């Protein structure tokens, strides 16, 4: 029934699309010029859930008052959550593993710090934590490590903190890894407390990071989120991320993102499948 109702809603008019686009870009940096269908679908789904028949009425509700602030978070969940799973991009996680195995023997800091810069429902952050744990164990190092996981959506972060996942999200995880890092209850899998304690979830907007106290990161994983920003915003976000990176640390982004970006503080790593940048030593 819901699908039938969504199909009956009119498409966004050019003026309505422009109004929503400006609001979303101003607040989040996300640009929907190339994703109009995604915006239309996300808005339609939320209007159906609320029983609202006008995009304009919903716009006025979202853009003002305390109720609007709460509804804004619900809308962000509709628009920003994408299907994800553990170790979603195997090449990128293999790259992180190989980098850490080479990097850690000469790493002199007290702790290893990793940042999942758009963590969604947490699979990426926990995958990074598992990778770090395995690398340190392989090298027989007792060094503390932590993963800072940020996202713009509060409800998404709440879900990530619970660390509760359906079996299909773990399809690439073998039985040994499941036994070590997960607890199964009925048909659900839960991140165990030891691994969960290494991941800190924080709300943050990538286009407004000035107040975020994240510095001297060894690995920054900002994967497949920049595609929703304009090129100017992409470059600005990447420049800011570089300032948070420890000399010798690495920034990993999507293979097709931010083409043409250059920053004298980093050097692009030559790799067939992964786009990564090494912070120059001072």
N, C-alpha and C positions, 0 to 999 in steps of 0.2 A: 504493500500500500504506500509506504514511504517513497519508494522509487517512482510510483505513478504520480504522486503529489509533486515531487521535485521536478519532474518533466513538465508539469503544468505551469510552473512559475515562469514568468517571462525572463528573457535574458536581460542582463544589465544594459541600460541605455548608455550611450557614449558619455553623457553627463554624469550618470551614476557611477560608471566605471572610473571616470576622472576623479570624482570626489573620494571614492574609496581608495583609489591608487595613491592620491596625495596624502590621505590620512595614514595609510599603512607605511608608505615610504618615509614619512616624517617621523613616525614613532618607532619603526623597526629597521629602516634601510632597505626593506624588501621591495623589489620592483616587479610588478606583475604585467608589464607591457607584453612580455612574451608568454605569459601564463594566465591569460584572461579566463580561459575555461576553468582553470584550477580555482581562481578567485570566485567565479560565478557558482561553481559547484559547492565550494565551502560555505559561501554565504547562503545559498539556497538550503543546504542541509540545516544550518542553524535557524533560519527563519521557520522551517517546518517544525523543528523541535520546540520553538517558542510560540508557534501559532501566529506569527506576524506575516502579513501579506505584502508589505511594502519595504523595499530596500531603503527608501528614504526614512521611514519611521525607525527602522533598525539603526540606520546611520546616526540619527539624532540621539537614540538611546545609548549607543556605544561611545559617542564622543562627548558626553557630559555627565556629571554627577557621580556619586558613589556607586550607584547601580551600574552605571556605564563602565566603571573601572573593573568591577567583577565580571561583567559580560565580556569585556575586552579580553580577559584571560581565557574565557571559554571559546571565543572566536579564534584566538591564537592557536589553541589546540586543534581546531578544525583545519586551519590553514597551514600549520607548520609541521604537524606530525606526519612523517612518511614511514612507509614500511621499512623496518630495519631488523637486523638480527645480529647475533654474535659473529665476529670476524667477517663482517659483510664483504670487505674487499681483501681477499687473501694476499694479494701482492703487497698492499700497503702494510698489513700487519707483519708479513714476512720481512719487509724492509725495516720496520721498527725493531724486530727481533735481531736482525743482522747488525743494525746500527748499535743497539745496546750491547751486544756481545763484544763489539769492537771498542765501544766508548767507555764501558764501565771499568775495565782494568786500570785506566789512567784517570778515573773520575775521583777528584779529591774532596768534593763537597760532602757534608755530613749526610745528605739525603738525595735521593733521585726524585726529581719533580717532573710530572707529566701533566699536560693539560688537554682534556677533550673539550674543544671550544664550542661545539654544538652537539651536546650529548643526547638530545631527544629523550627516549625512554630508558637510557642507561646501558644498552648493550655494548656500545662502543667504549664507554668508560671502563666497564668491567672487563672487556676484552683486552684493553691496554693494561689493566692491573694484572690480569693473568699472565700476559706476556712479560711484564716487568718481573713478576714473581719467579717465573720459570727461568728467565735469564740470570737473575741473581743467584738462584739455586744452582744453575749449571756452572756458574763461575765460583761457587762456594763462598759467596759474599753475604755478610749479615747486614748490609746497609739498609737503612729504612727507606721506603719509597712511599710516595703518595700520588694520587691522581685527583686533580681538580677538574670537576665536570660542570660546565656551565650551559645554560639554555635560557632563552627568553621567556618560556612558558612555565608558569608555576605549577599547573596541573601535570604537565609532563614531568617536571622534576619530582613531584610527589610520587608519581608512578615509578620513576627511576629509583628513588630512595627505598621503595618497598622491595625492589630486587626480586620480583615475582614474574615468572615467564612461562608461557605455554611451551610444550614440547617442540613444536615446529620451529621455534626461535633458536633451538639448540641443535639444529640438524647437522652442523659441521663439527660439533663437539663430540669427541670420542668418550667411551664409557669411563676411561681412567680419569679424564679431566672432569667429567660430571661428578664422579665420586669424590674428587678432591675439593672442588669449588662450589658444589651445589648440594642442596638437600631436597629430595623429592617428597612431596605430599600430595597424594592422590594423583591427578594428572598435571600438577604444576611443579615447577622447579624454582627453588629459592636460593639466591646467593648466600653462601654461608657467612657467618659473622666475621670470621678472620679476614676474608677478602673484602667484605663490605666496609670494614673499618678503615681500609686504605683509600676509600673514595669519598671525596667531599663534594656534595652537590650545591651549587650556588646559582641564583638567578643573575643573569647578565645579558646585556644587549651588545652584540658585537660592534655596533656602530657607536657605542657610548661606553668605552671601557676605562675612561679616565680615573674613575673612583675604585676600580677593582684592584685589590691589593695582591696581584699576581705578578711575581718577578722571578728572574733567574730560573726559568723553566729549561729543563734538559730536552724535552720533546713537546712540541705543540702540534696537535692533530686537529686540523681544521678542514674536514673532508666533505666535499659535495654540499656545501652550504653557500659558498660565495656566488654560485651560479644565479642566485635569486637577487643579487645586488647589481646595480649599475657598475660599469667598469671603474668609474671614479671612486665609488664607495668601496669596491673590491680593493683597489690599490691603497686607499686610506686605512682600511682594516688590516691589511697585510703589513703596512708600515708600522702600525701600532703593535701588532703581534711580535714583530721583530724586536721591538724595544723590550719585550718581556722575556726574550730568549737569552739564555746564558751563552757566552762565547764558547763555541764548540758544539752547541746544541743544534737541534734540527727542527725545521718547520715542514710539515707534510700537508699538502692540499690536494684537491681532486686533479686528476690528470689533464682535464680540459679547462681548468679554471684559471682566471686572471692572466690570460695570455698577454705577453708584452710587459708585464710588471718587472721592474728592476729596482733593486735597493743595494747600495754600495756596502751595506753592513753584512750582506749574505752572498753566498756563492751557490749557484744552482748545481745540484748533483746530477751527473749524467746517469740516467736509469731508463730502461726501456718501458717500464710499466707504471712508474711512480714519479710524481712531481714533488721534489723535496729541495730544501734550501738549507745550507749549513751556515751558521753564524760565524763570522770571521773572528779569529782570536785577536784580542786587543793588544 
